[in-house]
Amino acid sequence: MTSDELDHSFDLPYMRVPHPKYKKRGAVPAYEMIKNSVNIHRGCFGGCSFCTISAHQGKQVVSRSEKSILDEVRMVASSEGFNGVLTDLGGPSANMYGMRGRNQELCRRCTRYSCIHPTRCRNLQCDHQPLIDLYRKAASVKGVKHLYIGSGIRCDLFYDDNHGADYFREVVLHHVSGRLKVAPEHTSDRVLRHMRKPPFELFERTKQDFDHICATAGLRYQLIPYFISSHPGCTVGDMADLAVKMKRMGYRLEQIQDFTPTPMSLSTEMYYTGINPDTMEPVFVETDPERKREQNLMFFYYKPENRDKIVKLLHRTHNEKYLPQLFPHPTPNKKNNPHTNLHTTPNKKNNSHTNPNTTPNKKSKPNPSPQTHHNQSNSHTNP
């Protein structure tokens, strides 16, 4: 699809309201979330293992023209009931607008699954200035009081661009409603390699820069990270390390989800085969529903009702080293000495394990429909 074809598709006279058949059912939550947002491009060249957007929309990003986008912004701003707030100007990722290969002939011959992982392609043009200009023009449209960016931002793009720092500052100062979403997905670099995501240190750098911009401007905004538990390659130890790092950074996570195998993703192939097709190396895969719930529980280390469960889990999987960092204050053993510390009380039932995530004599078997759960989660595919 070309940019002109995409413009033609979006320029059709849509009503921008739910079908009349939904009138008797009341408000449609999904519509309420997106009704004042504008899509500016299709496709994604990120290539994340768990995402299928590149299969659905293509690896090549196709962007709408500035005129087409601003025409839709004016239409939204003049619509009945518009409250002056554009909730998003984005796409699969917020900041891939206008980005493509400098030499399209090279792109047509390219067999890489991602333009930015494990390293950025030298042919990729990732200038953020056109996006900055677009934000400013859209925000100046009559009737628009605020323009927020609701799509997730790819931090691994703007740090490699001359205008990247300007873009990040522009977003934080003028286009954040209070929370800015990013998706590091995990803290373990080994797990992140299986996900085809950048190292965790990139999020730490982003958080530092975000906090600096906010402090300088006197803003009390939050940078909200998305994470996934029990992705192929992830162990209880990895989740405990994630919990420790989140506690150190002052986070009590909300935007999380447990990995669910879905058709057409590389992660699903790893889930069922136990092999990473990129490297052909064996990958540990947690498929047991109860064990998946245990990994997910680590996101909520801060809830008092989870403390005893986590202590027992880390003892059972020989990850006791994380306990002093997660729970520095001893927990009394109610049955015996009130001063006994659960940190040093091993699980008496079994202390021999061959796998850090499973108890002896219990093998995890692939389940075509594994039981997963989403604690206050938003399903997301990229950013």
N, C-alpha and C positions, 0 to 999 in steps of 0.2 A: 504494500500500500504506500502511495506517495503522500506527501504533505497536502497536495491539492485534493486528493481523494478523501483524506481524513477531514479536511475542511468541509467538503461537500456533505459528508456524512453528518457532521455536527451542525451544519447550517440548515438542515431540514427543519421544518416548522413543528418541532415537538411541543407538546402541551406542558411538559415538565411537572406533571401531577400523576398520582397513581390512577390506574384504570378505574372507571366508574363502578366496577363490580365490587371494589373494596370499600365503598362508601358505608355500607351497613356494618362493616367490621370495625369501624373506628380508625384511629390513627395507625399508620404503618411505621413502626420504629425505624426501619432502614431508610425510608424516605425522609423522615424527620432529620436524620443524620446528614444526608447528602443533598437535600433540596437547595441549599444555598452554596453549593460548591461547584467548581468548574474544572473539568478534565482538560489538561493541556497537552498531553502526549500519550502514546501507547508504546508498549514494548519495554524490555529491560535487558541490559547487558551484564547484570550482576552475576548471574549463573549460580545462585545459591542452591545447594544440593536438595533442600526440602521444598523448593519452589518450582512451579510449572508455568509461570507467567511467560517465560521465553518460548515455551511450547505452544501456549495459547495465543500470545500476541506477537511473538517474534523476538529475537535477540537484538535486532536493529531497532533503535528508538525512532519513531516517526512523530514529529511534532507538528501541532497546528500552527498556522500563521498567527502573528500578533493580532492582526485585524479580526480574524475569526474568534479568537479568545476574547478580545475586548468587546466585540459585538454581543457575545453571550453574557459577559459581565454586565453590560448595560441592560440587557433583557432581564436578568435576574434582579438588578437594582431597581428596575421600574415595575416589577411584578407586585401583585397585591399581597400585602402582609409581610413584605420584606422588612426586616428590622435593622438594616444597615450593616449587618455582619456577614461577610463572605467567609464561610467556614473552611474553605480549602481552595487552593489553586495548585493542583498537583497531578499525580498519576501513580503508577505502580511504585515509583520512588519520587520523592519531591523534587530532587535536583538533577534530573537527567535531561531536562528540556533543552532541545537544540543540540544535543551532543551526538556526534557520529564520527565515523572514520574520515580522516582528511582525504585519503585515497580510497574511493569506493570500490575500485577494482580489486584492491587488496582485501577488502571486506567480503567481497563476493567469493573469493577463493579461501577465505579463512575457515579453519576447522576448530578454532578455540571455542570452548564452552562459555567463556567469560572474557570480557575486555579488560577486567580489572583484577582478576584473581588467577594465579597467585601474585602476579605483578601487572601493572597497568600497561596496556598495549601502547607502543610509541606512536601508533597511527591514530589513536583516539584523541579527538578534540573535546576538551571538557571545560570550556570557558563558561564561567558563571555570570559574566556581565550581561548577556541578553536576558537572563532570568531576573537579575536585579532590576533591569530597566522595565521588564514586564510587570513585576510586582508594583513598582512605583506608578506606572500608568494605570494599572487596575485599581490601585488604592485611591487614585485621584478622580475616578469616575463619579459623576454626580449620584448621590444617594448612598455611596459606600462610606461608612464611618470607620470600619475596621476590616482589614484583610488578614486572616490567619492562615498558617500553613498546617494543615491537618495530616498530610501524608508524611511518612517517615523519611528522614534525611539520611543520605549515604555520606557518612563522614569521610570515607576513604576516597571521595571525589574532590572535596573542596580543599583538602590539604595538599593536593598536587597541582593546584591551579593558581595562577597569579592573582586572580580575583576571588579566590576561595575564602580568604580571611574577610574580605569585604562582604561577601555573600553571607557568611555565618553571622557577622555582626549585624547586617541588615535584618536578617530573620529574627535574631534574638531581640533587637531593640524595637522592631516595628511589627512583627508578624507572629508573635507568640501570645496566646490567650492566657498564659499562666503556666502551661506545660508544653515542652517540646519533646516529641517522640523520636527515639533512635532505637536501633535494634542490634546490639552487640551479640545477642543470642546465647552466649556462654562466656565463661572466664577462662576455661581451659584451652590453651592454644592447640592442643592435640585434637580436642573435640571440634574446635573451630576449623581446623584443616579438613576434617571430614565434612563439615558444613559448607566448605568453600567460603569462609568468612575471614576478614582480617584479624590480626592478633588483638587481644583484649587491651593492650596498651594504647591502642587507638582510641578506645572509649575513654580511658583514663585521661588522655590528653584532651579529648573533646570536653569532658566534664570540667577539667581545670580551666580551659578557655571560656566555657560557658559561665562558670562561677565568677571568673574575672570580669567578663563583660557586664554581668548582672550587678556585681559589687560596685563597679565603676559608675554605673548608671543608676544605682540605688533601686534596683529591681529585685523582687523576691520571687523569681520564677524557679521552676523545677525542670530538670532534665530527666525524662522518664525512659528507662531502658526496658526493652522486651527481652525475655529469656525463654528458652525451651529446655525441658527436662527429658531424660531418657532417650535422647537422640542417639542413633548408632554411634558407639564409641564412648558413650558417657557412663560412668560408674558412680556409685554412691560417694566414693572419695572425691570425684570431680564436683559433685553437687555440694559436698561439705566445704570444699575449697571456695566454691561460688558463694555459699552462705557467709563464710568468714570475710571474703572481700566485700560483699554487700554491707555487712555490719560495719566494717572498717570505714566504708564510704558513707555510712549513715542512711542506707536505704532500707525501707520496708516494702518489699516488692508487691506489686499489684498486677502489672501487665505481663502475665506469664501463661504458659500453656505446656501441656505434655505432648510429646511427639506422637503424631498419628500418621501411620503410613497411608499415603494417598497415591492414586494411579499416576504414572508417568514421571515420578520424581526419582532422582538418584538415591536419595535417602531411603526410599521404599525398597529399592534394589538391595541396598546394604542390609536393611531390616530382614529381608527374607533369605539372603544368601550368606550373610556374615562376612562379606568381602567388599572392600572399597574398589570399585571398578577402575578408578583413576590410577591406583598403585598396585592393585591385586593383593594387598595385605589383608590378613584376617582382622575383623573388627568385632569387638564384643558388642552384643546386642541384647538389651533387656526386653524380653517379650512377655514376661509374667505380669499379669495385671496388678497383683499385690506389690510386687517389687517396683513397678512403675509408679504406683501411688507413693511408695516410700521415697523414691527420688524426688517426686513432686513436693513431698512434705518438707523437704529441706528449704524450699523457698520461704516457708513460714516458720523459721526458727524462732522468731520473735514472739510467737503466740505462746502464752504460758501452758496451754493445754497440750502443746506439741513437745514440750521439753523432755519429758520422760521417754516418749516414743523415740525421739531423736537420739537420746543418750544410749538407749538399748540398741538402736540400729547401728550406731557408730561403733559400739563395742562388738556387736556381732560380726561386722564387716571389717574389723581391725583398723578402724579409722579414728581411734581414741585421741590421736594427736590434735584433732580439731576441737575437742571438747573445751579445753581451757580458754580458747579464743572465742568460742560461741557462748559458753556459760562460765564466766570467770568466778562466779559466786557459787559455792557448794550447795547442793540440794540434799536435805536430810533424808536418810533412809528411814522411813516411818516404822518399818517392822523391827529394826534393830537399834543400833546406836544412832541417836538423832544427829550426831555430828559426822556420820559416815558420808563420804563424798561419792556420788554415783559415778564421778569421772573415773574412779579407780576400782569400781565394782564390776568385774567381768560377768558376762552372761554365763551362768553355770551350766546351761543345757549343752552348749557346744562351743568349742573354741577352735576347731580345725576346719579350715575353709580352703577350697581350691579356687574359688572365684570370689572376688570382693563384693559381689552383689547377690549371691545366692547361698542358701544354706546347703550343707552336704546332702548328697543323695537326692537333690531336687534340681532337675534340669529345666531351664527355660525353653519352652517349645514355641515356635512361631504360631501365632494365632491370627487367622485372616481378619478377625474383627476384634482387636484387642480393646479391653476396657480402658478408656482414658477419661480424664476429667480435667476441666478447665476451671481453676479457681480464680474468680474475678478476671477471666482472661478475655483478650480480644484476639480472635484468630487473625493471623497476619501472614503474608507470604514473603514480603520483602521488607521492609526496606532493607 
